Amino acid sequence: GGRFLCVLDPDGQSDMGDLLKTYGVEWHPEIVADPENQGLPDEPQIFVSNDYGAHDAVALFKKQNIRSVITRSGYFNQGAVPPDMDVSDVLSSGKTSYATAAASTPKPTISLDPTKEPAKTPPPTTATKVNGPFPLVVTVATKLSKPTDKDTKEEQDKQKETAAKGIRLCAIGSADFVSGQFANQGANIELAANMVAWLTDRTNVIGIRAKNPYEDEQKRKIQIDDK
């Protein structure tokens, strides 16, 4: 019944992979690049995207075509999703994106027991290129039936109570998404704030916030009357 915001990084030491896999999300630390939408010359790992999914947190960005800036991000795949869970892609890379899995040289397995056959060392792997698009921000939530006008008030209250106790999880594939030099560009900070609002059931504040806290200040002043 908990809520979890997981901001990962391809260069991080912990990937929370076992926890995410429990809920049907597979993490890939290979860095995504998109040469067609790159934000800087010769920097395909820094690119922009407006490939938003069908999620309340990004509905306005999708409608107004506001892009997010992606910097050195890994990606996610759907694995074995539990039957009582829904996995949604919130933000994805474009069709021209790709990721490259690094080559690896496995270490030989050494056994100190002379009676056992020595284990075979897996063959080395070569670098492989995988084509996108890739989910870069995903959510997991307990499946819930939405209240309808035909439901009685008791049924609607029960559904709201179930929603409050349900699991909600959001995973972001780049720590730079919310803290890097481009975090204030595009929709990054607003999207992260909307994800927190979604996680904490504060969907009434989901939207696009003003960049300038003093913008339209006169409209927001509170006038106190004599009472």
Disulfide bonds with the S-S distance in Angstrom:
none
